[in-house]
Amino acid sequence: MFIGLAALLPLIGAASIASAQDRKAAPAAAIPRAADGHPDFTGVWQGGSTVPGTWEEANRGTGLGGTGTDANAPVLPSSNDRPADREPAPYQPWAAKKVLESFNRRGIDDPTARCLPGGIPRLAILGLFPIQIVQTPQQILIIYEYMNVVRVIPFASKHHDDAEPTYMGDSIARWDGNTLVVDVTDFNDKTWLAGTGTFHSDRLHIVERYTRISKDRINYDVTMEDPSVFTKPWNIHSSMMLREGTRIREYVCAENNEDVINYEKLLKDESLFRRK
């Protein structure tokens, strides 16, 4: 028996739940296309949202990252929130206990608190920072403002022979009809996947599927396999919304970062933060 993370971790706002109707593709003619005929993903996007409009228009809610001008608007998902597909994370029993331990310690061991890359799919479903995609016939470039991470993803039939374990893994892309499929291997074991404590091993294998269903929206579907910690593949369904007029800005986490020092102090007295 495994412990489902749906019972452990907070969920993002209801407006981010993608219904079957929401996920239907627009007519092919309405989807922007590159010169080679494939859907064009070039643009600046916001993960974990289904709300159209500019960044300011779409983020009127209260809470971290919102303007607070509309109390009824959805709250932005944080990097510790799970997407709203509600599928339990299929951790093996020993691994589920480890995830629960991180939750009970209030994510004190979050790798990003030490300014490390957020990894995927965590970076893709985080709504607090923009994501820029630049598409060419030869490769896809994805720039994440959060932690200043860049992925260069070639269209290729096999992974690099000299790939080594990294935070973002080794990515290659291909087309499946109108869907961009990105296969990712060669991870280290130092990131979280989609919420507090959702660790993985270096055997992690991820397949991302990007489907542009309209001018404003990409359906983002990801399958994670890790035989060292999962009992079966874990699927997450989210979305990315076009944010015209938004640009990527400099993000420097390490400067004046006191989290590392504070965490070391807290770890010496867990009564200060541990859940009862």
N, C-alpha and C positions, 0 to 999 in steps of 0.2 A: 504494500500500500504506500502511495506517495502523498505528500502534502501539497495541495494546490495553492499556488501563490495568490489566487483570487481571494482567498480568505485572509491573506497576510498583508497585501499591499494596497495602497489607495488607488482608485481608478480616476481617470480624467473625466472632464465634464461630459454630460450626456450628449451635448451637441456634436461631440467628436465620434459618436458611435455611428458607423457607416452601415445603413440598412441596405438590403439587397437592391432597392430602388435607387438609392444614392450611388451605388457602385456600377450602374449600367452605363455603358459607353455612349457617347454622343455620336451622331452621324459622322462617318469618316471625313466628310468634307469640312466639318467644324473643328477638326483637330489640326493644329499647326504642323506642317511637315517640312523636313529638310529637303535640299535639292535632290538627294538620292531617293526620295519618296518615303522614307521612314518618318515616324512621328518625331518631332523636334522637342527635346526636353530643355533646351536652352532657356535660362531665366533664373530669377531669384525666387525661392520657394520657402514656405513655412511648413514644417512637419507637424503631425498630430492635430490638424484642423480640417474642418469641412466648410468653413465660413469664407465666402468670397470677399473681394475688395482689397483695398490698400492695407498695409500693415496696421495703420491707425484705425481704419474702419472695422477690421476684423478682430481687433483686440481691445474692445471697449470694456471688457469685464473687470472685476476686481481681482485682487490677488497679485502675485508676482508676475511682472511683465505686462499687466493690463493697465489701461489708462484710468479705469475706475469710473468712466462716464456712464456706464450702463450696468446696473447691478444685476440685471437678468441675463447678460451676455455670458457665454461660457468662459470658464477660467482656463488659462493656459496650462498645458501639462508640464510638469517639471521633469528633470532627468531621472527622478526616482519613481515616477508613475508608470504603471503598465498601460498599454493600449486597451481600448474598451471592447476588444473582441471576447474577453472574459474566458478564454481558453486557459485552463490551469496549466501551469508549467510542469511538465512530466519528470520531475526530479526523482532519482532513485532515493530510497528512504534515508540513507546516510547523508546524501547531498541536500535533501529537503531540510534536514536538521541544521545543516550549515547555513542555509538561506534564512531559516527562522532565527538563528543566532544573530545574523547581521541585522535582521529586522528588530529584534529585541534590544540590540545595541544601538538602535536608531541610525543605522548606516554610518557609524563612526569610521568604518574602514572603507568608505567610498574612494575608489582610485582617483576620481576627478578632484577630490579635495586636495590632492597632492599635485594637481595640475597635469595629470596624465591624460592621454587621449581617451575620449569617451567610448570608443569602439562602436561597432554596429551590432544590432540595429538601433542601439540607444541614441546615437547622434541623429539618425534619420527620423525618429519619432519625437524628438525634443522640440517643443514649440517656442521656446524662449529666444532662439537665435536663428537668423536666416541661413539658408543653404543655397549656394549658387551652383548651377549646372551649366557646363559649356560642352557642347556636342560637336564633334567633327566626324567625318566618315571613318577615321582611323581610331579614335578613342573618345572616351567620356571623361571629363574632368569634373569632380565634385569638390567644392570648397565649403567647409563647415566653419562658420564664424566661431562657434564654441570650441575652445581649445586650439583654434587656428590650425585645423587639420585639413589636409589635401589628399584626395585620392585620384590617381591617374590610372584609368581603367581602359586597357587596349581591347579592341575587338580581336580576339585570338581564339584558336582552337584548343590550346593547352596552356597550363600555368608555366611560369618562368622556371627554368631548370635550377637557377641559383636562388630561388625564394627561400627566405628564412623566417622564423616565427616573429611576427610583429603585432602591434596593437590593432592595426586595421586589416591585417591579412593581405594575401595576394589575390587580386581581383582580375577576372577576365570577363568580357561581355560578348553577347551574341543576341541576335534577334529571333524572337518566336512570334511571327506575324507582326502585330503592332506592339508587342510587349518587349521591352528591354530586359533581358535576363542577365544577371551578374552572379557569377559563381566565385565564391571566396573561400580560400583555404590558407593554411600556414599562419595560424594565429598563435600568439603567446596566450598565457592564461591570466592576464592581468587586467581585464576589463569586466564590466557588468553588462548584461545583455539588454534588459528591459525593466529595470526597477531595482529596489533595494536588495542587495545581496545576490542578485541573479548571476552567479559566477559560472564559469565554464572551464574546460580543460583545453590543452593545446591540440586536442583532436577535433575541435569544433569545425564544422563545415556548414556554410551558409549559402543559400540561394535566394537572391533578391529578385523580385519581379516588379518592374515599373511600367504601369499601363496608363497612358494619358487618355482620360476618358472625355475631356473637354478642354477648352482653352485654359480654364482656370484650375484644373485638378488632375493630379496623378494618383491613381490607386497604388499603394505600396504594400506588397505582400511578401513576407519573408518566411522561409523555412529553415530552422536550425536543427542540426543533427550533432549529437555529441555522445557517443556510446559510453564514455567514461562517467557521465553524470546523469544522462537522460534515460528513460525507459522507452521512449519513442520520439520521433521528431516533434518539435514545438513550432506551431504556426502562429504568426501574428499578422493582423490586417490593420493597416492604418492608411493615411492619405497625406498628400502634400498639396498646398494651395499656392497658386501663383501670386506673388506680391510685387506688382509693377511699381516702380519708383523707389524700391528698396535696394540698398547696396550692402555689400559685405564690409564690415569695419574691422579695425585692428582689435584683437582680443589678446591681452597679455595677462595670463593667470598668475605667473610666478612673482611678479612685482608686488611687494608688500603683502604676500600671502602668509598669514599667520596661522592658518589652519593646521599645518604640520606640527608646529610647536604646541598649539592648543590641544590637538589630539593626543599628543604624547602625555600631556598633563592629565587629560581626562581619563586616559587608559589606566592611569595609576589609581583612579577612584571611580569605578564603574557605577557606584551608587548615584553619581551626579546625573547620569543620562540613561541608564538601563531601564527598560520597561519592566514593570513588576509582573 
